Amino acid sequence: MQRKNERQKKLYEILAAFCEFPQDVITDLPVFTIRGTHEIEISGCTGILTYDSERILLSVGKGNERFCVRGDALMLSDFRDRILYVRGNIRSASFGTETEEDCDA
């Protein structure tokens, strides 16, 4: 099954290159748009794992990818169609396979 998924992913990448589509549109990759230090738009958000005014841990994309935002007066808004906005005084943002404990650091 894993091999079939790898072939399918490769096919999507070739199709994206041939049609000159951005790969994130074809392969469902998460996209992060940072606007200054006060707003981040996350396309491809699949869930909210931890949320308070100083840190937010999100599930993004497929699998176990995580996106962590740290700051002050953080709030979530407009969570529709897998697009989420984080607003507030953003100090840092990181992407990876972080756990809730990693996001505390």
C-alpha positions as CSV (number, residue, x, y, z in Angstrom):
1,M,0.0,0.0,0.0
2,Q,2.9,2.4,0.9
3,R,4.5,1.8,-2.5
4,K,1.2,2.6,-4.3
5,N,0.9,5.9,-2.3
6,E,4.5,6.8,-3.3
7,R,3.8,6.2,-7.0
8,Q,0.6,8.2,-6.8
9,K,2.4,11.1,-5.1
10,K,5.1,11.0,-7.8
11,L,2.5,11.1,-10.5
12,Y,0.8,14.1,-8.9
13,E,4.2,15.9,-8.7
14,I,4.8,15.2,-12.4
15,L,1.3,16.4,-13.3
16,A,1.8,19.6,-11.3
17,A,5.1,20.3,-13.0
18,F,3.7,19.6,-16.5
19,C,0.6,21.7,-16.0
20,E,2.5,24.4,-14.1
21,F,0.3,24.1,-11.1
22,P,1.7,24.9,-7.6
23,Q,2.6,21.5,-6.0
24,D,0.6,22.4,-2.9
25,V,-2.6,22.5,-5.0
26,I,-2.1,19.0,-6.4
27,T,-0.5,17.2,-3.4
28,D,-2.5,18.8,-0.6
29,L,0.6,20.2,1.2
30,P,0.0,22.7,4.0
31,V,0.7,26.4,3.1
32,F,1.6,29.0,5.7
33,T,1.2,32.7,4.9
34,I,2.8,35.0,7.5
35,R,1.7,38.6,7.5
36,G,4.1,40.6,9.7
37,T,4.1,39.6,13.3
38,H,0.4,39.6,13.8
39,E,-1.2,37.1,11.5
40,I,-0.6,33.6,10.1
41,E,-2.9,31.9,7.6
42,I,-2.7,28.1,7.6
43,S,-4.1,26.3,4.6
44,G,-4.4,22.6,5.2
45,C,-5.2,22.7,8.9
46,T,-6.8,19.4,9.9
47,G,-7.2,20.0,13.7
48,I,-6.5,22.1,16.8
49,L,-4.5,20.0,19.3
50,T,-3.7,22.7,21.9
51,Y,-4.9,26.2,22.2
52,D,-4.4,29.0,24.7
53,S,-3.4,32.7,24.5
54,E,0.4,31.9,24.5
55,R,0.7,28.8,22.3
56,I,-1.2,26.9,19.6
57,L,-0.4,23.5,18.3
58,L,-2.2,22.4,15.1
59,S,-2.3,19.3,13.0
60,V,-1.7,20.1,9.4
61,G,-1.5,18.2,6.1
62,K,-1.6,14.5,6.0
63,G,0.0,12.3,8.6
64,N,1.6,13.5,11.8
65,E,2.8,17.0,10.7
66,R,2.4,19.7,13.4
67,F,2.5,23.5,13.4
68,C,3.3,25.4,16.6
69,V,2.8,29.1,17.2
70,R,4.0,30.9,20.3
71,G,3.3,34.5,21.3
72,D,1.0,36.7,23.4
73,A,-2.8,37.3,23.1
74,L,-3.0,34.6,20.4
75,M,-6.5,33.7,19.1
76,L,-7.9,31.6,16.3
77,S,-10.4,32.8,13.8
78,D,-12.2,31.8,10.6
79,F,-11.6,28.1,10.6
80,R,-13.4,27.1,7.3
81,D,-12.4,24.8,4.5
82,R,-9.2,23.7,6.3
83,I,-8.0,27.3,6.4
84,L,-7.3,28.8,9.8
85,Y,-6.1,32.2,10.9
86,V,-3.9,32.8,14.0
87,R,-3.8,36.4,15.2
88,G,-2.0,38.1,18.0
89,N,1.6,39.0,18.9
90,I,3.4,36.2,17.2
91,R,7.0,35.5,18.5
92,S,7.7,32.2,16.8
93,A,6.3,29.5,14.5
94,S,7.7,26.1,13.8
95,F,6.7,23.2,11.6
96,G,7.5,19.5,12.1
97,T,6.3,16.5,14.1
98,E,6.3,18.4,17.4
99,T,4.4,17.0,20.4
100,E,2.5,19.0,22.9
101,E,5.6,19.0,25.1
102,D,7.9,20.2,22.3
103,C,5.5,23.2,21.7
104,D,5.9,24.1,25.4
105,A,9.7,24.8,25.1
